[in-house]
Amino acid sequence: MDKQQIALMLDALSQLPQELGAVSELLADSGYCSAENVEHCEKAGIEPLIATGREAHHLPWQERFAEDPPPLPESADALQRMSPTGC
């Protein structure tokens, strides 16, 4: 499963030579989306850019121009901070 691969990838990234520079962001598709993976990234100091789901094509204009979601509570967990809608 993809969800179980992030920790292994982060470990592999930490083993790369310093001359290559530091990884600052991790881009992944929705198969990797989980609170645990977001937390692994944050713990490694890497910003998670993980898709939280698939978007339907040809949404009605009302949905495309809907208002932004309400602000997150201060107690929001790592997954909520990445995406208010979650995985």
C-alpha positions, 0 to 999 in steps of 0.5 A: 500500500502507498500509505505505508511507503512515506516513512520509508521514503523519508528515511531514504531521503535522509540518507542522501548526501548533503551536497544534494541539498535539503528536501523541503517539500514532498509531493504525493497523490491521494493514495498516500493521504493519511494523518500519519503520513502528514505527521511523518513529513512534519516531523522530518521538517518537510512540508507535505503536499499530498492530494486529499482526494480526487476532484470531479471534472466539470463541476457546476459553476456554483461549486467552483466559485463557492466560498472558502471553508471556515478557518481551522480551529487552533487545535487542528491536527496535522491532517486538518492543517494540510486540508480542511476536508481531510483524506 
